[in-house]
Amino acid sequence: MNERIGVMGAGVMGSGIAQVVAIAGHEVVCYDIAAEALDKGRATVDTGRFGVKGAVERGKLTADDAEATLGRISFTTDLDQAADVDLVIEAVPERLDLKVGLFRDLDRRCPERTILCSNSSGFPIAALSAATDRPDRVVGWHWASPAPVMKLAEIVRGPKTSDETIETVCALAANAGKNPVVVKDQPREWGYVANRVYFAMVREAQRVVREEVATREEVDQLMVDCFRWPTGPFGMTRGAGSGWS
Ligand SMILES: NC(=O)c1ccc[n+]([C@@H]2O[C@H](COP(=O)([O-])OP(=O)(O)OC[C@H]3O[C@@H](n4cnc5c(N)ncnc54)[C@H](O)[C@@H]3O)[C@@H](O)[C@H]2O)c1
């Protein structure tokens, strides 16, 4: 079923998420407070390293599908346009006050049926759902960077998220080629599962460097050689922040 999806924020994650759901056939309205961010987001989807033109060159998308994908995404600084949707995926900076304020605002502007998803890296979904009058339709949908490549769909069930919401979001994620895994919200922890485990490793890697056991580069190299990861903990942090550009 094709939905109308609002993506909040056109940065590293928002632009990639908009691209993925548009490729899956959904109509997307991508909102940002900054017009330059929208221009950059549009360019990322079009000609960015993981954009649709590159996907055509790699034989992953036909030229017609790439054109149709671009045609399905509109970019706007008008929140009301992006709120008039079936489902929202929020990807604004990782600041709880910002996200809570946006969820409160969206709750007022969106139709009653609209599901509100957050791509937070780890804030409790309980804190976001408490800002709304629709806690049954608030859920975490945590993506990994680059969104067009990585299969992660960590679906975070908040304290009042309904089964119907979970089913809708899991179906959407699977249909977009992702691997949905439903995890429990943990109000006292940051990081759900993937980031909780990952940052435990980063903390240890930082301790190793502080104790002068090895340099950052050496830690990265050892982890790559030992576990066949594409990069080590420090490389991962750098890459995620830049969108692997
Ligand atoms: N970068 C990653 O690897 C990664 C991975 C998974 C999840 N996340 C999460 O995704 C979210 C976005 O991260 P990012 O790396 O894309 O950030 P980013 O800084 O690249 O993009 C954020 C965008 O949000 C816009 N913005 C700021 N305030 C806004 C508002 N009130 N309404 C609408 N847009 C607003 C900014 O102009 C910017 O374009 C964060 O919660 C982050 O923790 C990031």
The ligand as an SDF file (V2000), in Angstrom:
LIG
                    3D

 44 48  0  0  0  0  0  0  0  0999 V2000
   24.0510   10.2630   11.2340 N   0  0  0  0  0  0  0  0  0  0  0  0
   23.8300    9.0000   11.6100 C   0  0  0  0  0  0  0  0  0  0  0  0
   24.6300    8.1000   11.3610 O   0  0  0  0  0  0  0  0  0  0  0  0
   22.5580    8.6270   12.3080 C   0  0  0  0  0  0  0  0  0  0  0  0
   22.1780    7.2690   12.3300 C   0  0  0  0  0  0  0  0  0  0  0  0
   20.9770    6.9050   12.9300 C   0  0  0  0  0  0  0  0  0  0  0  0
   20.1880    7.8770   13.5360 C   0  0  0  0  0  0  0  0  0  0  0  0
   20.5970    9.1850   13.5220 N   0  0  0  0  0  0  0  0  0  0  0  0
   19.7050   10.1800   14.1370 C   0  0  0  0  0  0  0  0  0  0  0  0
   18.9980   10.8370   13.1030 O   0  0  0  0  0  0  0  0  0  0  0  0
   18.6950   12.1560   13.5160 C   0  0  0  0  0  0  0  0  0  0  0  0
   19.2190   13.1270   12.4630 C   0  0  0  0  0  0  0  0  0  0  0  0
   20.6170   12.9830   12.3530 O   0  0  0  0  0  0  0  0  0  0  0  0
   21.4350   13.5100   11.0860 P   0  0  0  0  0  0  0  0  0  0  0  0
   22.7740   12.9120   11.1780 O   0  0  0  0  0  0  0  0  0  0  0  0
   20.6150   13.3210    9.8620 O   0  0  0  0  0  0  0  0  0  0  0  0
   21.5060   15.0740   11.4180 O   0  0  0  0  0  0  0  0  0  0  0  0
   21.8020   16.2770   10.4180 P   0  0  0  0  0  0  0  0  0  0  0  0
   22.3430   17.3810   11.2630 O   0  0  0  0  0  0  0  0  0  0  0  0
   22.5700   15.8170    9.2280 O   0  0  0  0  0  0  0  0  0  0  0  0
   20.3390   16.7040    9.8850 O   0  0  0  0  0  0  0  0  0  0  0  0
   19.3590   17.2730   10.7180 C   0  0  0  0  0  0  0  0  0  0  0  0
   18.5150   18.2120    9.8740 C   0  0  0  0  0  0  0  0  0  0  0  0
   17.4290   18.6560   10.6620 O   0  0  0  0  0  0  0  0  0  0  0  0
   17.1720   20.0230   10.3710 C   0  0  0  0  0  0  0  0  0  0  0  0
   16.4260   20.5960   11.4730 N   0  0  0  0  0  0  0  0  0  0  0  0
   16.8730   21.1740   12.6210 C   0  0  0  0  0  0  0  0  0  0  0  0
   15.8200   21.5320   13.3850 N   0  0  0  0  0  0  0  0  0  0  0  0
   14.7040   21.1540   12.7130 C   0  0  0  0  0  0  0  0  0  0  0  0
   13.3150   21.2510   12.9870 C   0  0  0  0  0  0  0  0  0  0  0  0
   12.8570   21.8000   14.1180 N   0  0  0  0  0  0  0  0  0  0  0  0
   12.4330   20.7850   12.0690 N   0  0  0  0  0  0  0  0  0  0  0  0
   12.8920   20.2410   10.9070 C   0  0  0  0  0  0  0  0  0  0  0  0
   14.1890   20.1200   10.5990 N   0  0  0  0  0  0  0  0  0  0  0  0
   15.0900   20.5690   11.4980 C   0  0  0  0  0  0  0  0  0  0  0  0
   18.5570   20.6210   10.1420 C   0  0  0  0  0  0  0  0  0  0  0  0
   18.4530   21.8110    9.3600 O   0  0  0  0  0  0  0  0  0  0  0  0
   19.2630   19.4850    9.4070 C   0  0  0  0  0  0  0  0  0  0  0  0
   19.1240   19.6060    7.9970 O   0  0  0  0  0  0  0  0  0  0  0  0
   19.3120   12.3350   14.8980 C   0  0  0  0  0  0  0  0  0  0  0  0
   18.3570   12.0510   15.8720 O   0  0  0  0  0  0  0  0  0  0  0  0
   20.4130   11.2880   14.9040 C   0  0  0  0  0  0  0  0  0  0  0  0
   20.7700   10.8840   16.2170 O   0  0  0  0  0  0  0  0  0  0  0  0
   21.7540    9.5810   12.9130 C   0  0  0  0  0  0  0  0  0  0  0  0
  1  2  1  0
  2  3  2  0
  2  4  1  0
  4  5  1  0
  4 44  2  0
  5  6  2  0
  6  7  1  0
  7  8  2  0
  8  9  1  0
  8 44  1  0
  9 10  1  0
  9 42  1  0
 10 11  1  0
 11 12  1  0
 11 40  1  0
 12 13  1  0
 13 14  1  0
 14 15  2  0
 14 16  1  0
 14 17  1  0
 17 18  1  0
 18 19  2  0
 18 20  1  0
 18 21  1  0
 21 22  1  0
 22 23  1  0
 23 24  1  0
 23 38  1  0
 24 25  1  0
 25 26  1  0
 25 36  1  0
 26 27  1  0
 26 35  1  0
 27 28  2  0
 28 29  1  0
 29 30  1  0
 29 35  2  0
 30 31  1  0
 30 32  2  0
 32 33  1  0
 33 34  2  0
 34 35  1  0
 36 37  1  0
 36 38  1  0
 38 39  1  0
 40 41  1  0
 40 42  1  0
 42 43  1  0
M  CHG  2   8   1  16  -1
M  END
$$$$
